[in-house]
């Protein structure tokens, strides 16, 4: 029988194998950690963070594979839940600002179960049977998938979800070829500005939230104060998007520093080559 503890054991083994022996993405991970922590942490400490980040990645992957059976058994401790309660009681719908930290798939399940359906724009993982299986699991755990290739545009589907007073989840720390190059931990990084664009067209509260493992099968879900978009009628739309996305990067920095050991450091946002 697969348990959270068994997954944790296997994930630790795989992280040592990949990070220390085969050194998969190790140079990218340490390069990213150098940008963020510079001389405030030793190389040994950065390696420890990198190794634990890999453990978190493998834990998330393995937990997802058996999500239908394991997710309902997860023990959740909410931190600052009153912040989310206050927003969702307004019955306006909401944008959830999320990042690649710990088991973000489980985070979707928890919010869908606790509050209201969660709509997410997702990329297809794999092809054929694999893609269909992943889609099926995500639907089972609480995703309402926004199909980029559907008969309605992704934007229309997002706005429809807000109109239904539901949640639209955004992973805002992804690198995008069409994104802006904005400061992130003091260095220009490819930045997704979609959330600011969408908010300025369809307003709803923005709720920053992360998830953190405390031990196998136990998680903290941490809500942050509502992110407030600053508006100024004297500024053009594109500049408003840029300025608010810069502020979102500062929010993301704060979220990452809450739990750097479980952040997805393999994703190199600071590589600005096309």
C-alpha angles and dihedrals in degrees: 000000000000114000135176089256092052090050090049091053093049092045092054090050092049092047092055090046094050101034102036105025109028092021094214110187088344095131091050092048094050092043090054092047090051089056093050102038103021108172096345090089131039123240088253091055091047090051090051090052091047093050093048090047089057090048089053091049093052091044090053092048094049093043090053092053090060095028096126090062103030106038094069088055095055116116112226129200113190119213119197089357090155088071091060093040091056092051097045092048087065087070093216101122119247146225113234113213106211138167138200097275131134111322102345089169089062090047089062091050092050095050093045090051095044101041125001141318114305119221117203135181104226137183120233111257110212125332139275114353094006094052091047092048092051090048091050093051093048092051090049094053095049111280121138097200120223107214114214089198096047127120088259121057118253089246092055091048090051093050091047089055091052090048088055088055093245135131127270112198121212127191095207101180098072124119112241127191089219094042128111125260103239136159115280118171088345098308132087112263136177104264132194107228097179096107094056091047093050095045092054088055099039116020123214132141116282113222118194110208138167137182126222133189114231094177134335108309094005123100142177115218106203122197122197127205115283112281107237119211112220114224130194122176090206091063124078119248095250092052091048089054092050096048094047092045089054088055090048089056088056089052091050090051089055091049093050093050089056089069115003092161090070100039119115099249093168090081108089107208093164094066100098097178113124 
